[in-house]
Amino acid sequence: MEKRSARRLTLTVPPEQDGVKVDTLLRRTLGLSGTLVKKAKRLTDGILLDGRPVWVTASARAGQTLSVLVGDLPDAVGDIAPAPGPLDIVYEDEDILILNKSAGVAMHPSPGHDTDTLGNFVVNYYNQCGHSPIFRPVNRLDKGTSGLLCAAQHAHAHEKLKEALHTPAFQRVYLAVCEGVLPARSGVIDAPIGREEGSSIRRTVCPDGLPAQTEYEVLSSAHGRSLVRLTLTTGRTHQIRVHMAHIGCPLTGDFLYGTEIEAISRPALHSHQLTLCHPVTGQQMSWMAPLPDDMARLLEV
């Protein structure tokens, strides 16, 4: 299949920026990093003014069209092998890809999981639709966590979204089912998290850990369990799982920080809502993914 045209950003120079140098327009108006400007400068058609190659030192006139290549070239090579697998695409445009990840699917290949990860499935999809084969996730979910995540379609979008991560411009809301009753209907768990001594996987609350804050709100309780809405203001590894265990309410089914049960084969955690500022247009966008059946059943049993 013929590959998609590489992504270009365009700007019609406004009257108030008449005479401004191309480099300034690329960096300040279009928001490109120095790295991406340098990359575009090396390409014959990387930076065009009214369709003609131009030096970044040139001055642009009002009404001219400046365009810059920010997408991958057709011969771009990724480091993840394509493999067929299910993808639930919630939204897609030239700059972002929003996915609803299934529980039990890892993000990236690892020993023993070379072709059954989300990265494999996305690269396979990219091959089918003519996209460059580079998987650029912005936020990541543990293998057992289901729900929404964002991947950038090119390096510029990836840079902008990574800058926004853990700020109001990129907000994530989770739903979790936990064991027990929380100490209050709502609150903030403010407890630093670090590696547990002697383990390469487990994290724990410790005085010398990195700052970590999790906001929570109890939505309902039934049968000794609670459905909780959680918002992250930091993004530490296993943050929700560690914080909920720390207050005595581990996630249901969490084999690492709680207790495994037959009713669910994973920690009961779901990325429910994702809100972000679009990396190119600046528009605020939001998506929601409903509570999965395996988590809903925990409150019915």
N, C-alpha and C positions, 0 to 999 in steps of 0.2 A: 504494500500500500504506500502511496506517495505521502511523504511526511508533511505535516503542517508547516506553514510558513513560520519562521522564527518570530517571536513576539517583538514588536517595536512600540515604543512610546513616542507620541507626537505632541508638539506644542505649537500653537499659532502665537507668535510673539505679540503680546499686547502693546498698545501705545506707550504705556508707562515703563516698558522695558526696552524701548527703542535704543539701540546702540550698546546694549549689554553684551558682554562677551559670551560666547557659546559655553565655555567651561562653567561660568556662573549660572547660566540657565539650566545646565544639566545637573549641577550639584544642588542649587538652592531652590529652583522652581520645580524641577522634576524629581528631586530628592535622591539622585544616584550617589552611591558611595564613590570614593576615590578609586577603589579597586575596579568597580564596574566601568567607570569612565576610562581608565587605562586599558581595560579589556576591549572596549568599543573602539578606542583609538587605533588599536592594532589591526582592525578589520577594514577592508577596502570600503565597505558600505556601512561601517559601524555608526558613523555620525554624518547625517545628511542635512543640508540646509536647502530648502526648495528642491530636493531630490538630487543634490550634488554633494560629493564628499567635501568636507570643510575641516579646517584646523580648529581646535578648541580655543585658539587665541583670536579667532575672527569675531567681529562684532555683527550681531544680528539686527535686522531692521524690522520695525513694526509691520505686521502682516505676513512676514515670512514664516514658513513651516519648518520647524526643527524636528528631526526624528532621530532616535537612537535605538540601536539593537540591544535588547536586554534578555532575549530568549536564547536558548541553546541552539547551536548550529546543527544542521541535519546530520553531521557525522559525529555528534556528541556520543560519548560512550559512558555507560553507567557501570556500577560495581555490583549490581544485583541481577541474577539470572531471572528471566521471565518464566512464570509457571501459571497455568490456568487455576483459577479459584474464584469463589464468590466475592463480589464487591457490591456494597449498598451505597451508591453514589447519591448523596442528598442534594448537592449543588455543584456546578462546575462552570467556570468561565476561563478566559485566557490566562488568568492570574492565580486562581485558587481552586482547590478541589476539596470539598467537604465530604467526609465519609462517615458512615455509621458502622463501626467495627463490631464484629461478632466476638463474644467471649470465647476464649480458648485459642485465639489467633495471635501469634507473636508479631511484633512490629517488623523485626529485621531477622534475616537468616543468622543461624548460630549452629554450632556442631550438633548434628542430628536433626536439624530443621533447615535444610538447604533450600527447599522449594515449596514450603507450606506456610509462608508468612505473608503478611499484608504487603510488604515490599515486593515480593514476587508477583503477587496478584496485580498490584498497581502497574508495575513495569510491563506485565503481559498486556494489560489494558492499553497502556501507552503505545505499545507496538502495534496493536490492532487499529488504533485511531491516528497513527502517524506522528505521535508525540515523541520528543526525545526521551530516552530510557533512564531518566534520573529521578529517583524518588526523594522528595524533600519534605519530610514531615516537620511541622512546626511544633505542635504539642504531641506528646507521646502517652500511650496508655499501656499499662501492664498487660501481659498476656491474658489474664483472667478478667480484665476490666472491659466492659462493653461500652459502646456509645460513640459520641461525636469527636472527631479530630479533624484538623486542617492540614493539608499539604500544599506547599507552594508549587506553582507551575514553572517558575524560573527563578534565577538567582536573586534578582532585584526584589521580587515579592517575598522571597524567603528572608532576605536581610531585613526588610521593613517589618515583617511579622515577628521575627525573632526579637527585634528591638521592642515591640509592643507587648511581648509575652510577660505576664505577671504585672501588667499595668491595667488601668481601666479601659484601655483600647483593645484588650484581648481578655475577655472574661469567660471563665468556665464554671459551670454549676453542676455538681454531682448529686446523684441520689444513692443512698446506701441503706441497707437493712442491717441493723446491728443487734447484738444481744443485750437485753436488759433495758433499763430506763435511764435516760440521761439526767444529769443533775439539775438541768433547767430546760425550759422549752426552747430557749435560744441562748446563744453565747458565743464566745471566742475562745478557742484553745490556743494558748500562746506558750509554746514549749519547744525549745531548740532540739534539733534532731541531728544525730551523728551515727556513724557506723558502730554496730555492736562489736565489742572486743571479741576476737576469735572467729568472726563470721565475715564472709565477703558479700553476703546477701542481706542479712537482717540489719535493720536500723533500729535505733532506740532513742528515747528522750534522754539527753545528757547535758550537763551544764556547759560543756565546751563544744556543743554541737552548733550547727548553723541555725539562725533565727527561722522560725516556722510558725505561721498563724493560719488557723482554719476556723472560719465562721460556720456555725451550724444552726439549724432550725428543725425542731421535731414536727413532722407533718402528721403522723399518726402512730398509735401503738396498739399492738394486738398480740396475745399469746406470748407475752414476755419478750417481744421484739419491738423495735422502733424503726419507722421509716424516716430518714433524716435527709434534709437538704443541706448540702455543704458547698461553701464557696472558698476557693483558695486565694490567699493574698501572697503566698510564696509557693514554690514548686519543688519541694524536696522529694527525694526518692521515697516511695511508700508513705507519703505524708499523712494521707487520710487514715490509712490502715494503722500506722503507728500512733497517731493522735487518739483515735477511737479506742484502741487497746489501752492507751495510757490512762484514759478516764474510766476504765473498767467496762467498756461497751464495745468489744471487738466486733468487726464485721462478721456477720453470719457466714460460716463456711470458710473463714480465713485460716488456712492450714499453717500459715507462718506466724501469725500473731494471735490466733484464737484456737478454734477447734473445728476440725472437719466434720461435716454431717452428710448424710445420704441425700438430703433434699436438694442440695445444690453442690455442684462440683467445682466451685470457684468462690473467691471472696465476693460478697454481694455488693458490687460497686458498679455504677453506671454513669457515664458522662452524658448528662441529661440536656444541657443547654450550652451553646457556644455563641458568644457575641463578639464581633470584632469590627474594627475599622478597615475597610477594604484597602489593600496596600497601594493601589493606583488611584482609585476614584475618591478615597476618603469616606465613602458612604458607610454608615453603621449598618451592619447586617447581623441577623440572629437566626438560629435554627434550634429546634428541639427534637429530641428522640424519646419516645415514651418508654416507661419502665418495662423491661423485658419480662416475659412470662415467668421465667424461673425465679426472679426476685419477687414478683407479685404473689406467687404461690406461697412464699414463706410467711406472708401475713395472713393467709387464709387457712393454713393448716392448724 
